[in-house]
């Protein structure tokens, strides 16, 4: 199964065009606020109050300067106006932040839970085609981006638009003549600044892409640390990582140079433009057309408008990223999940364990041109034990995935107790099929919790009994913390045989009708194999069992045996009968392992 090998770009959120369709999609996020929508819109009202009061500040400042030459009473009134202004703005700002944070935190909490439920319900092919790092980035960078937008970026964007529009109105109110003069100087400088800023952001995007590549090196090196160390390739990985970070360093230096040029441009042009406006304003004052307080008021409004226009592009870019993040999340939420996670106390459709594969043909969706299984016809009676042999790539593991309904065949039928697999609830089927794989994956919790995973409703007595049946109880109680022992990430604190027996105990607790052993003892030492094999013999008793094995000693007591080669059944029958036929494929395989018989 081919994985998606493009670099992990968890932090690289694509910008999406903002149009009517994208806005409709991002508005869908409000549904995740549920009963808190009103709180968000109340926060928008406080935002408008805060923006409006900020526009009063330059007016009061100008009036205060003009009033200084009139009367103390007028100065006091304006001073009281400032106090009221600051109190109103402080209260409005606090309430805006509080309402936005409360509504947004509920939204992101709900979104994370819904997204996890959706992804965990996806078919196995989704996880084969998407790297874990990319899936995690939906919960990390994407939801964080949406969260920051609803709490901060969106509010700032709306505020800056209101301030820019309101500020322009106040500029014309203060002095139409000076406003037209300012508009002939400042906007061209702002436009050039916006284009320069866009150029720098492109460079930053390239740095971000290269950073994603270096993150991939880190992810691959650390997740595959055993492989790295077993090949003594630590230096190779260091050189690979250094090569990537060197590119980042060079591009970052270039970006710094352009940023320096940009800063010089701002100082020279933007502030130079403000000086020209001030120069013209002083001429108007000399002519008696403007009071000094009006000049200060005008300059403050000019700074407000300039800062707002300059910030709008950055906030717009952040909102574009949020639309992109929302698109990626909503695309997942719109996918069709594999199973319904509605809680069910009991299995509704029980099976005895009869399995039939009727003319099954299958190719993985990622490689449709390669047929992995060809015209497979197998009938396994309830309680029967079937061994499946074959070289690597013969299709043994694929057969397991089809029985577990991880995939469905392109043609043919899979039946349980004579009924089409599609007629069963997927949850019901999988809860009645137990898998003991070669590579056991335990959760980073206690031994008790790992065994209980087979049946979360099991009692302590049932868990201990399952461990005893799996020959695991003795070594478990030998630990200082017994069943409370933490197994570590993927069970690294336990030996292979111990992990295998805990996995078997988990299956004992599950009590499946069909048991699949996928090379369950192939990587164990002789002593561990004996203990595991004994546990497996007890586990297989009175259960339909499908045993995939390389070690032929593990299939002595099977009822039938099937040999796969290039996705086809080349031999099928009783092991003892096949062994009598010296021309059989099974006889050759037995001879290779145990010598001529």
C-alpha positions, 0 to 999 in steps of 0.5 A, a space after each residue: 500500500 503506497 503511502 503519501 510521501 510528500 513532505 509533511 507540512 503540518 504548519 504550512 496552511 494553504 491560503 484559499 480564495 475568499 469568495 461566496 463559496 468559501 465564505 459559505 463553508 467557513 460560516 459552517 464552522 459557526 454550527 460548531 458553536 451551537 448554543 454559543 453563537 449569540 455570544 459571538 455576535 454579542 462580542 461583535 457588537 462590543 467590537 464595534 463599540 470599541 472601534 467607534 470609541 477609538 475614533 473619538 480619541 483624536 477628536 477629543 485630543 484636538 479639542 483639548 489642544 484648542 480648548 487650552 486657549 479658551 477656558 479651564 471649564 472646557 478643558 475639564 469637560 474634555 478631560 471627563 470625556 477622556 475618562 468616560 471614553 477610556 472606561 467604555 473602551 476598556 469594558 468593551 474590549 474586555 467583553 469582546 475578548 471574553 465573548 469571543 474566547 468563550 464561544 470560540 473555545 467551545 467551537 474548537 472543542 466541539 470541532 476537535 471531538 467531531 473531527 476525531 470521531 470522523 477520522 477514527 471511523 474512516 476506512 483503513 485505506 484513509 490511513 494508508 494514504 495519509 501520513 499520521 503527521 498530516 492527520 495530526 496537523 488537522 488537530 494542531 495547526 489547522 484548528 489552531 489557525 481557525 481558533 486564532 482567527 475567530 478570537 483575534 484575526 477576524 476581530 482585528 480585521 473588522 476593527 481595522 476596516 471600521 477604523 479605516 472607513 470611520 477615520 476617512 470620514 473624520 479626515 474629510 470632516 476635519 479638513 477636506 483640502 488637507 485630506 485631498 492633499 494627503 490622498 495624493 501622497 500616502 496611498 501610493 506609498 501604502 500600495 507600494 508597501 503592500 506589494 513589497 510585503 507580498 514579495 517578502 511573504 513569497 520568500 517566507 513561503 519558500 522558507 516555510 516549505 523548506 522548513 517542512 522538508 526539514 521537519 520530515 527529516 526529523 520525523 523520519 529520523 526519530 520515528 525510525 531511530 532503530 533503523 538509523 542506529 542499526 545501520 549506524 547512519 547517524 552521521 548520514 541523517 545529520 548531514 541530511 538535516 544540515 543540508 536542509 537547514 543550510 538552505 533555510 539559513 541562506 533563504 532567511 538571510 536573503 529575507 532579512 536583507 529585503 526586510 531591511 530594504 523594506 524598513 528603509 523604504 517605510 522610514 523614507 517614504 511613509 514618514 516623509 509623506 507624513 512630514 509633507 502632510 504636516 508641512 501643508 497643514 502648517 501652511 493652512 494654519 498660517 493662513 488661518 484655515 486650521 487651528 493647531 488642535 485640528 492639525 493634531 487631530 488630522 495627523 492622528 486620524 491619518 496615522 489611524 487610517 494608515 495603520 489600519 490599511 497597512 494591517 488589513 492585508 496581513 489580517 486578510 492573509 490570516 483569514 485566507 489561511 483559516 479558510 484553507 484550514 477550514 476547507 481541509 477539515 470540512 473536506 474530511 467531515 464530508 467524507 463517508 465514514 466506514 462505521 457508525 459509532 452509535 453506542 451498542 451494548 450487544 452484538 445484534 448479528 451474531 455469527 457462528 464462524 463459517 467463512 466463505 470466499 467465492 471467486 474473490 479478486 482484489 487490487 488495492 485502490 492505490 495500485 489498481 493495476 496490480 491484482 493481489 488476489 485472483 479467483 480465491 475460492 475458500 470455504 471454512 466451516 465453523 470451528 475449523 482450523 485453516 493454515 495459510 502458507 505462501 511466500 512474502 507478497 503471495 497475498 496472505 495478509 491481504 486475505 486477512 484484511 478482506 476478512 476483517 472488511 478493511 477492504 472490499 473485493 473488486 469482484 466475488 463475494 465474502 460470506 459469513 454463515 452463508 450471508 454476504 458480509 455487506 448484510 452485517 453491521 461492520 461493528 458486529 463483524 469486527 467485534 466477533 473477529 479476533 486478530 493476533 498479528 506478528 507486530 503487536 501494538 500495545 497502548 502506552 498505558 498499564 497492562 490492565 488497561 491493555 488487556 481490558 481493551 478486548 472488552 472495556 466492560 470486563 470485570 477485574 476477575 475476567 481480566 485476570 482470568 484472560 491473562 491466566 489463559 494467555 500464560 501471562 499472569 505469572 510474569 505480570 504479577 512478577 512486576 512490582 506494580 503487577 497489572 498496573 505496570 506501564 508498558 511504555 510507548 507501543 509496549 517497548 518495556 516488555 519483551 516480544 513474548 510478553 507483548 504477544 501474551 498480553 495481546 492474546 489475553 486481550 483476544 481471550 477477553 474479546 471472545 471472538 467467533 473467528 480467530 486470525 493468527 497472522 504469523 503470531 510466533 514468527 519473531 519469538 525465541 523458542 521458550 516464548 514460542 512454547 508459551 505463546 503456542 500453548 496459549 494460542 492452542 487454548 484460544 483456538 479451541 472451538 473457534 474458526 481459526 485462520 493461521 498464517 505462518 512461516 513456521 510450519 511447526 505451528 500448523 500441525 493440528 490444523 484441519 486444512 491447509 492452503 498455499 498461496 502463490 502470486 495471489 492464487 491458491 496453488 494447493 488446498 487440503 489436509 496437511 497430513 495428506 499433502 505431506 504424503 504427496 512428495 510432488 506437493 508444494 507443501 512437501 517441498 516447504 516442509 522439506 526445506 524447514 525440517 529436512 527430507 521425510 
